[in-house]
């Protein structure tokens, strides 16, 4: 009988040990998520205090420029594109990997959708969605297969595919911005009953992805295997887990979520170009890391990814509200990443001392 970390003998590991590990992860994640929520709440108070007011003709009354349904829903809409990809990125980071190509996959999926819809304007939206997700899954599968089979660090693999996918999108569009049919734009801008000016589709899709991602990571065998590989790859290998398939799978998930975000964004804004999503990989990685995902692997949650993305969007909103130079956004997000990583390292050391 071998015992390595949370594993024992064969392909399984003791139920009590497994549940104890999961409980430790949950407690650590809950503490960090509470901190994130407090920071987000603080930023909301700051925005409410300094945003000013205006006359809302729809509601027929004076409302706060920040604390009103339209602005809050727009913040969640902006968050949705980052948060959806951050859920996939969290799975990759939990496995001790990294995916620098998500922004390029996002662009490639978007231009693929736009080109397909331009050639077939009456195409069923479900078919269009399936095609977009198919491009994302294929790109993720290429990343995952390369990482699992070549033995090269994921940073290098995805750095290369980041340029390849962006280049394919550029060549396919000849640097044009491709419009999508208005019917697709109207689909994503479906209004709420009684409030046609509010468009909740992207927000609802984000919540669905966060829920499914949370269940996948914490309630399924596949999710526990991702934590196992990221936490101790040698133990996972000795326990006969299919390391290659697991690593390939997380990059497929990352590509899939990039496809979902791209479909929503392209339809919402009504166009796509090869330049879309530039720098998004940094926002997505930041969302996952600030949300509690450990770059050393073995730690991360879907809800944390959502909160991390929301925090970043709230930082951007606060900069606009306070009328600061927009370049401060990069400085603040950079500090947030460093603080999150340092906090994670200190927490890891404390857990080792307690253990």
C-alpha positions in Angstrom: 0.0 0.0 0.0 1.5 3.3 -1.0 0.4 6.6 0.4 1.3 9.8 -1.4 -0.4 13.0 -0.2 -4.2 12.4 -0.5 -3.9 9.1 -2.3 -3.6 5.6 -1.1 -3.2 2.4 -3.0 -4.4 1.9 -6.6 -6.4 4.6 -8.3 -8.5 5.7 -5.3 -7.9 7.4 -1.9 -9.6 7.2 1.5 -13.0 8.9 1.7 -12.2 10.6 5.0 -8.9 11.9 3.8 -10.4 13.2 0.5 -13.2 15.0 2.4 -10.7 16.5 4.8 -8.6 17.9 2.0 -11.7 19.3 0.2 -12.8 20.9 3.5 -9.5 22.6 3.9 -9.6 23.9 0.4 -13.1 25.2 1.0 -12.2 27.0 4.2 -9.2 28.7 2.7 -11.2 29.7 -0.4 -14.1 31.0 1.7 -11.8 33.2 3.7 -10.2 34.7 0.6 -13.6 35.1 -1.0 -14.9 36.9 2.0 -12.0 39.3 1.7 -12.8 39.9 -2.0 -16.4 40.6 -1.3 -15.5 43.1 1.4 -13.2 44.9 -1.1 -15.9 44.9 -3.8 -18.4 46.3 -1.3 -15.9 49.0 -0.3 -15.5 50.0 -4.0 -19.3 50.0 -4.5 -19.6 52.4 -1.6 -16.9 54.6 -3.0 -18.5 54.6 -6.5 -21.9 55.4 -5.0 -20.5 58.3 -2.9 -18.6 60.0 -5.8 -20.6 59.0 -8.9 -23.2 61.8 -8.7 -26.8 61.7 -10.0 -28.9 62.0 -13.1 -32.5 62.0 -14.2 -33.5 58.5 -15.4 -36.2 59.0 -18.0 -37.2 55.3 -17.9 -37.7 55.3 -14.1 -38.9 58.9 -14.1 -36.7 59.9 -11.1 -33.3 61.1 -10.1 -30.9 58.1 -9.6 -27.3 57.6 -8.6 -25.0 57.4 -11.6 -23.6 54.1 -10.1 -26.3 52.6 -7.9 -28.9 52.1 -10.6 -30.1 49.0 -12.5 -28.7 50.0 -15.8 -25.1 50.7 -14.6 -25.0 47.7 -12.3 -26.2 45.3 -15.0 -23.6 46.8 -17.4 -20.9 46.1 -14.8 -22.0 42.5 -14.6 -22.1 42.3 -18.4 -18.6 43.6 -18.6 -17.6 41.1 -15.9 -19.2 38.2 -17.7 -16.7 38.0 -20.6 -13.7 37.9 -18.2 -15.4 35.7 -15.6 -16.5 33.0 -18.0 -12.9 32.6 -19.3 -11.5 32.9 -15.8 -13.5 29.7 -14.8 -11.7 27.8 -17.5 -8.4 29.4 -16.6 -8.9 28.4 -13.0 -9.2 24.7 -14.0 -5.8 25.1 -15.9 -4.1 26.9 -13.0 -5.4 24.3 -10.5 -3.6 21.7 -12.6 -0.4 23.8 -12.2 -0.6 25.0 -15.8 -1.1 28.3 -17.5 -2.9 29.3 -20.8 -1.6 32.5 -22.4 -3.7 31.8 -25.6 -7.2 32.5 -24.3 -7.3 36.0 -25.7 -6.3 34.7 -29.1 -8.8 31.8 -28.9 -11.4 34.4 -28.0 -10.5 36.4 -31.1 -10.4 33.3 -33.3 -13.8 32.1 -32.1 -15.3 35.6 -32.7 -14.1 36.0 -36.3 -15.0 32.4 -37.1 -18.6 33.1 -35.9 -18.7 36.4 -37.8 -17.4 34.9 -41.0 -19.8 32.0 -40.7 -22.8 34.3 -40.2 -21.7 36.5 -43.0 -21.7 33.5 -45.3 -25.0 32.1 -43.8 -27.0 35.1 -42.5 -30.0 33.0 -41.6 -28.1 30.3 -39.7 -29.8 28.9 -36.6 -28.2 30.6 -33.5 -27.8 27.1 -31.9 -25.7 26.0 -34.8 -23.7 29.2 -34.7 -23.1 28.7 -31.0 -22.0 25.0 -31.6 -19.6 26.1 -34.4 -18.1 28.8 -32.2 -17.6 26.4 -29.3 -16.2 23.9 -31.6 -13.4 26.3 -32.7 -12.6 27.0 -29.0 -12.6 23.3 -28.1 -10.3 22.5 -31.1 -7.9 25.2 -30.1 -7.9 24.0 -26.5 -7.4 20.4 -27.6 -4.3 21.5 -29.6 -2.9 23.2 -26.6 -3.7 20.3 -24.3 -2.3 17.7 -26.6 0.9 19.6 -27.0 1.3 20.2 -23.3 0.6 16.5 -22.5 2.7 15.0 -25.2 5.7 17.2 -25.8 6.8 17.7 -22.2 7.3 21.4 -22.8 6.2 23.9 -20.1 2.6 25.2 -20.8 3.9 28.7 -20.7 6.0 28.1 -23.8 3.3 26.1 -25.6 0.5 28.6 -25.1 2.8 31.5 -25.8 3.4 30.0 -29.2 -0.3 29.2 -29.9 -1.2 32.7 -28.7 0.6 34.1 -31.8 -0.6 31.3 -34.0 -4.3 31.7 -33.3 -4.1 35.4 -33.5 -2.3 35.1 -36.8 -4.9 32.7 -38.2 -7.6 35.2 -37.2 -5.7 38.0 -38.9 -5.2 36.1 -42.1 -8.8 34.9 -42.2 -10.2 38.4 -41.9 -7.5 40.4 -43.6 -7.7 42.7 -40.5 -11.3 43.6 -41.3 -14.0 44.0 -38.7 -16.7 41.6 -39.6 -20.3 42.4 -38.6 -22.8 39.8 -37.4 -26.5 39.9 -38.4 -28.7 42.2 -36.3 -30.7 39.2 -35.3 -27.8 37.8 -33.3 -27.2 41.2 -31.7 -30.9 41.4 -30.7 -30.7 37.9 -29.2 -28.0 39.0 -26.8 -29.8 42.3 -26.1 -33.1 40.7 -25.2 -34.7 43.0 -22.6 -36.1 42.1 -19.2 -39.9 42.1 -18.9 -41.0 45.6 -18.3 -37.4 46.9 -18.8 -36.4 46.5 -22.4 -33.4 48.7 -21.8 -31.8 46.1 -19.5 -30.1 43.2 -21.2 -29.4 40.3 -18.8 -28.5 37.5 -21.2 -24.7 37.7 -20.8 -25.0 38.0 -17.0 -27.3 34.9 -16.8 -24.9 33.0 -19.0 -22.0 33.9 -16.7 -23.9 32.8 -13.6 -24.7 29.5 -15.4 -21.0 28.9 -16.3 -19.8 29.8 -12.8 -22.3 27.3 -11.3 -21.4 24.5 -13.8 -17.7 25.2 -13.3 -18.1 25.1 -9.5 -19.9 21.7 -9.7 -17.3 20.4 -12.1 -14.4 21.3 -10.0 -15.7 20.3 -6.6 -18.5 17.7 -7.1 -17.1 15.5 -9.9 -14.4 12.8 -10.1 -12.8 14.8 -13.0 -12.6 17.9 -10.9 -11.0 16.1 -8.0 -8.5 14.6 -10.3 -7.5 18.1 -11.5 -6.8 19.1 -7.9 -4.9 15.9 -7.4 -2.6 16.5 -10.4 -2.0 20.1 -9.5 -1.4 19.3 -5.8 1.0 16.5 -6.3 1.7 15.2 -9.8 4.0 12.5 -8.7 1.4 11.1 -6.3 -1.2 11.3 -9.0 1.1 9.4 -11.4 1.8 6.7 -8.8 -1.9 6.4 -8.3 -2.3 5.5 -11.9 -4.3 8.6 -12.8 -4.3 9.5 -16.6 -2.1 12.6 -16.3 -2.1 13.3 -20.0 -5.8 13.1 -20.4 -6.4 15.3 -17.3 -4.0 18.0 -18.5 -5.5 17.8 -22.0 -8.9 18.2 -20.6 -8.3 21.4 -18.7 -7.0 23.1 -21.8 -10.1 21.9 -23.7 -12.2 23.5 -20.9 -10.3 26.7 -21.2 -10.9 26.8 -24.9 -14.5 26.0 -24.4 -15.1 28.9 -22.0 -13.2 31.2 -24.4 -15.6 30.2 -27.1 -18.6 30.9 -24.8 -17.3 34.3 -23.9 -16.5 35.1 -27.5 -20.0 34.1 -28.7 -21.6 36.3 -26.1 -19.3 39.3 -26.7 -19.4 39.1 -30.5 -23.2 39.0 -30.6 -23.5 41.7 -27.9 -21.2 44.2 -29.6 -22.3 43.1 -33.1 -18.9 42.6 -34.7 -15.6 40.7 -34.5 -12.0 41.4 -35.6 -8.6 39.7 -35.2 -7.6 42.4 -32.7 -10.3 41.4 -30.2 -9.2 40.2 -26.8 -5.7 41.6 -26.9 -4.4 41.5 -23.4 -7.4 39.5 -22.2 -5.2 36.7 -21.1 -3.7 39.0 -18.5 -7.2 40.0 -17.2 -8.3 36.4 -17.1 -5.2 35.1 -15.3 -5.5 38.1 -12.9 -9.1 37.2 -12.2 -8.3 33.6 -11.4 -5.3 34.5 -9.3 -6.9 37.3 -7.4 -9.9 35.0 -6.9 -7.7 32.5 -5.0 -6.2 30.2 -7.7 -2.7 29.2 -6.7 -0.1 29.4 -9.5 1.7 26.4 -7.9 -1.5 24.3 -8.5 -4.0 22.5 -6.4 -6.1 25.5 -5.3 -8.9 27.5 -7.0 -12.6 27.9 -7.3 -15.1 29.0 -9.9 -16.8 31.5 -7.6 -13.4 32.9 -6.8 -12.7 33.5 -10.5 -16.1 35.3 -10.8 -15.2 37.5 -7.8 -11.8 38.2 -9.1 -13.2 39.3 -12.5 -15.8 41.5 -10.7 -13.1 43.1 -8.6 -11.1 44.0 -11.7 -14.2 45.5 -13.4 -15.0 47.4 -10.3 -11.5 48.8 -10.2 -11.9 50.1 -13.7 -15.3 51.6 -12.8 -13.8 53.3 -9.8 -11.1 54.9 -11.8 -13.7 56.3 -14.2 -15.9 57.5 -11.3 -13.0 59.2 -9.6 -11.8 60.7 -12.9 -8.3 59.3 -12.5 -5.9 58.6 -15.3 -7.0 55.3 -16.9 -3.4 54.0 -16.9 -3.7 53.6 -13.1 -5.8 50.5 -13.9 -2.7 48.6 -14.9 -0.8 49.7 -11.7 -3.6 48.7 -9.4 -4.3 45.4 -11.0 -0.5 44.6 -11.0 -0.4 45.3 -7.2 -3.5 43.2 -6.7 -1.9 40.2 -8.4 1.3 40.5 -6.4 -0.7 40.8 -3.1 -2.8 37.8 -4.0 0.3 35.7 -4.8 2.0 36.8 -1.6 -1.1 36.0 0.4 -1.3 32.6 -1.1 2.3 31.8 -0.3 1.9 33.0 3.3 -1.3 30.9 3.6 0.5 27.8 2.3 3.4 28.3 4.8 0.9 28.7 7.6 -0.9 25.5 6.6 2.4 23.6 6.6 3.2 24.8 10.1 -0.3 23.8 11.3 0.0 20.4 9.7 
